[in-house]
Amino acid sequence: MDTSRFNMFSRATLALSVLFHAVCVSSLGGPTDTYTWGGDYSRAGYQTNHNMDPAVVGSSSFGQLFQTALPGNFGGIGPEQIFSQPLVFTGNDGNQYVYLATTQNNLYKLDAKTGQIITSRNLHVPFLTADLDGCVDINPTVGVTATGTIDPNTGYWYFTSKTYAPQFQNTTFGPANPPGRLNGRYYFHCIDTQSPTLADCNSNFQGGVLIDGTIFRNNPNRMFIGGNQHSRPALVMVGDYIYTGYASHCGKYTNPM
């Protein structure tokens, strides 16, 4: 979704958090947090602790809380887009925050009551749709497009991002001269939501973990090629494992045998 549609999200969910939120000071997580797609790991999309009293919803005190303009504008391409669901999580300071990841590979931590950008971080240059031979399933950039998940026990935020090989990270390019589809790369990230700079969880995740080159366990003749792949299904945490999903852009590319 684009940023204008996020304003609709803020009306429905963030207004609710102000009316019903109970903080847990010096601990992680809150009763109205949304730390994964669908609200919780049941993926039902229904949370009994988000019930909306018709008297409250119909009153003048219920409404849109804020609009926040995101500043990212990679290469002058234009405003940022949000295709991954914003997540809501209560920090160890007892305050509730909204965590955003955009198609330009920018991260934002917003105050859930005011919409103020508390901190932000760029991960990588974004992958350009211009490299997809006319496929415009997401346009003009493909960065973070799958909803991540936050471990409520640690506050660690997991997600994937699409970018280019390291030699292109400090190179100026644009839609007229993109680096090429097969120079695309996918990374797996772990971000500490409690960090004042949205730092990586630890040294094992410094700069993200490269997924490209991973050999398929069920077929040693195939490997993951990030330029061909697109991550849209939301991540889910089951025990100590994070599950991700991928498909080719517009169904056009498959990994060669």
C-alpha positions in Angstrom: 0.0 0.0 0.0 1.1 3.6 -0.5 1.5 6.2 2.2 -2.0 7.6 1.7 -3.5 4.2 2.5 -1.3 4.0 5.6 -3.3 7.0 6.8 -6.4 4.8 6.7 -4.5 2.2 8.8 -3.6 4.8 11.3 -7.3 5.8 11.8 -8.5 2.3 12.5 -5.7 0.7 14.4 -3.6 3.5 16.0 -6.7 5.4 17.3 -7.7 2.2 19.0 -4.3 1.9 20.6 -4.8 5.3 22.3 -8.2 4.4 23.6 -7.5 1.0 24.9 -3.7 0.6 25.3 -2.3 -0.5 28.7 1.4 -0.1 29.0 3.8 -2.6 30.5 6.6 -0.5 31.8 10.2 -2.0 31.8 9.0 -5.0 29.8 8.5 -5.8 26.1 5.2 -6.1 24.4 1.7 -4.8 25.1 -1.8 -6.2 24.9 -2.8 -4.3 21.7 0.5 -4.9 19.8 0.4 -6.2 16.3 3.8 -7.9 16.0 3.0 -10.1 12.9 0.7 -10.2 10.0 -2.9 -10.9 11.0 -2.3 -9.7 14.5 -0.9 -12.8 16.2 0.5 -16.1 15.2 -2.9 -17.7 14.7 -3.0 -15.6 11.5 -6.8 -15.3 12.0 -6.8 -11.5 11.7 -9.1 -11.3 14.7 -8.0 -10.1 18.1 -10.5 -10.1 21.0 -8.5 -7.3 22.7 -9.2 -4.9 19.8 -13.0 -4.8 20.3 -14.5 -1.4 19.4 -17.3 -0.1 21.5 -19.9 1.5 19.2 -20.3 4.4 21.6 -16.6 5.2 21.5 -16.3 4.8 17.7 -19.3 7.1 17.2 -18.0 9.8 19.5 -16.1 12.9 18.5 -13.0 11.6 20.3 -12.5 8.8 17.8 -10.7 9.6 14.5 -7.5 9.8 12.6 -4.6 10.4 14.9 -1.9 11.6 12.5 -0.5 11.8 9.0 3.2 11.3 8.6 5.1 12.2 5.4 8.0 9.8 4.8 11.1 11.6 3.5 12.6 8.9 1.3 13.0 9.7 -2.4 15.6 7.4 -3.9 17.2 8.9 -7.0 14.3 11.4 -7.3 12.0 8.5 -8.2 9.2 9.8 -5.9 7.4 9.1 -2.6 7.9 5.9 -0.7 5.5 3.0 -0.8 4.5 0.6 1.9 3.6 -2.9 0.8 4.5 -4.7 4.1 2.0 -4.3 6.9 3.1 -1.8 9.6 3.8 -3.5 12.9 2.9 -2.1 16.3 5.0 -3.0 19.3 5.5 -1.7 22.9 9.1 -1.1 23.9 10.8 -1.5 27.3 10.1 2.2 27.9 6.3 1.4 28.1 5.6 3.4 24.9 3.9 1.9 21.8 5.6 2.4 18.4 4.8 1.8 14.8 7.5 0.1 12.7 7.5 0.7 8.9 9.7 -0.8 6.2 9.3 0.6 2.7 10.0 -0.4 -1.0 13.0 2.0 -0.9 14.6 -0.2 1.9 14.0 2.5 4.5 13.0 1.7 8.1 11.0 4.0 10.4 10.1 3.9 14.0 7.1 6.2 14.7 5.4 7.2 18.0 2.0 5.4 17.8 0.2 8.4 19.4 1.7 11.3 17.4 3.2 9.9 14.3 6.5 11.5 15.0 9.4 9.8 13.3 11.6 8.7 16.3 14.4 7.2 14.2 15.0 5.9 10.7 17.6 3.9 8.8 18.4 3.0 5.2 19.4 -0.6 4.7 20.4 -0.8 1.0 19.7 0.8 -2.3 16.4 -0.6 -3.6 16.0 -2.9 -6.5 14.5 -1.2 -9.6 11.4 -2.4 -11.3 13.1 -1.2 -14.5 15.2 -4.4 -14.3 12.2 -6.7 -14.6 11.7 -6.6 -18.4 8.3 -4.9 -18.3 7.0 -6.6 -15.1 5.5 -3.9 -12.9 3.9 -5.9 -10.1 5.5 -3.3 -7.7 6.7 -0.1 -9.2 9.2 1.7 -9.3 11.3 0.0 -6.5 11.3 -3.3 -4.8 12.8 -3.2 -1.3 10.9 -4.6 1.7 7.6 -5.9 0.4 6.8 -8.8 2.7 5.4 -8.1 6.2 8.0 -8.9 8.8 7.5 -10.2 12.3 8.7 -9.1 15.7 9.6 -11.6 18.4 7.6 -10.4 21.4 10.1 -11.9 23.8 13.2 -10.1 22.4 11.8 -7.2 20.4 13.8 -8.4 17.4 12.2 -7.5 14.0 12.8 -10.0 11.2 12.2 -9.3 7.5 13.7 -9.6 4.0 14.8 -6.9 1.6 15.7 -6.8 -2.1 18.7 -4.8 -3.4 21.7 -5.3 -5.6 25.1 -6.8 -5.2 27.6 -5.0 -2.9 29.5 -3.3 -5.8 26.3 -1.3 -6.6 25.6 -0.1 -3.1 27.5 3.2 -3.5 26.9 3.6 -7.2 24.6 6.2 -8.7 22.0 4.7 -11.1 18.4 5.0 -12.0 15.6 3.5 -14.1 17.4 4.6 -17.3 20.6 2.6 -16.4 19.7 -0.1 -13.8 22.4 -2.6 -12.9 20.6 -5.7 -14.4 18.2 -8.2 -13.0 20.7 -10.9 -12.2 22.7 -8.4 -10.1 19.7 -8.3 -7.7 20.2 -9.8 -4.2 18.0 -10.7 -1.3 19.0 -10.2 2.4 17.5 -11.5 5.6 17.5 -8.9 8.4 17.2 -8.9 12.2 16.7 -5.4 13.7 16.7 -4.5 17.4 13.6 -2.4 17.9 14.9 -1.2 21.2 18.1 0.3 19.6 18.0 4.1 19.2 19.3 3.7 15.7 17.4 0.5 14.6 20.7 -1.4 14.7 21.2 -5.0 13.7 20.4 -7.5 16.4 24.0 -8.7 16.7 27.2 -9.2 14.6 25.7 -12.3 12.9 23.2 -10.0 11.2 25.5 -7.1 10.4 24.3 -5.6 7.1 21.9 -8.5 6.7 22.4 -12.2 5.8 22.7 -12.8 2.1 20.2 -15.4 0.9 21.5 -15.7 -2.7 23.5 -18.8 -3.4 21.6 -20.9 -0.9 21.4 -24.5 -2.4 18.0 -26.2 -2.2 18.0 -29.1 0.2 15.6 -31.1 -2.0 17.5 -30.4 -5.2 21.3 -29.8 -5.0 21.3 -28.6 -8.7 19.2 -25.5 -7.9 20.0 -22.4 -5.8 18.3 -19.2 -4.8 18.8 -16.4 -7.3 17.5 -13.1 -5.7 17.2 -11.2 -9.0 14.5 -13.5 -10.2 12.7 -13.8 -6.9 10.1 -11.7 -5.1 9.2 -12.0 -1.4 5.5 -11.1 -0.7 4.1 -13.7 1.8 4.4 -12.4 5.4 7.1 -13.9 7.6 6.0 -16.2 10.5 7.9 -17.3 13.5 7.5 -20.8 14.7 9.6 -21.7 17.7 13.2 -20.9 16.8 12.5 -20.7 13.1 11.5 -17.8 10.8 9.7 -18.9 7.6 9.7 -16.8 4.5 8.1 -17.3 1.0 9.1 -16.4 -2.5 7.8 -16.5 -6.1 9.1 -15.1 -9.3 8.1 -11.6 -10.5 5.0 -11.8 -12.6 5.6 -15.6 -12.9 8.3 -14.8 -15.5 11.4 -16.2 -14.0 12.4 -19.6 -12.6 15.7 -20.7 -11.2 17.6 -22.8 -13.8 18.3 -26.4 -13.3 
